Amino acid sequence: MAIAATVSLVYSLVYTTLAYVLPGYQTFKALEKKGADDVREWATYWVVLATFYCLQIFVDLVLSWLPFYYVAKLGFILALWHPSTQLAASLYAKVLSPLVATYEADIDRFVMDARAKGSDLVGQHASTLKTQARQLSGQASVMLKNIQQKAMDRAKAARGPSADAAAGHGLHTE
């Protein structure tokens, strides 16, 4: 059981590094360099990765039983951004861009409707949410003060009366 947990942890670290950390750093460098080509390349990667992320639950469900599936998945992530393959650019140009372009007006309409409905919903419940947030904040403040007081009381009890006297507490000099 410990071996499976270790393998899972190592896989998660490698996946996170290949999918997010290294591309994120490269995106940072592209933005700082202010090169439009580099920024476009990394924006393309993030669009393809987001699409893969949305489909991943279904792909994992269907293909995860295959031997070396997770190794192949790591290879796919690496191939998306690696300079020698630039798979993200190919997938974007050949699949995603034409597909999204076909439904772009429908997607825009859906996003505008969802944004309007979300804004209305927030507007309707904003005052209630503010009141509840203030109440929670007040309750949290009281709870933290109580915890702090209990911790001080415990520390004082652990020192005992002799520690207070030795420290100069409790001695009255006039």
Disulfide bonds with the S-S distance in Angstrom:
none
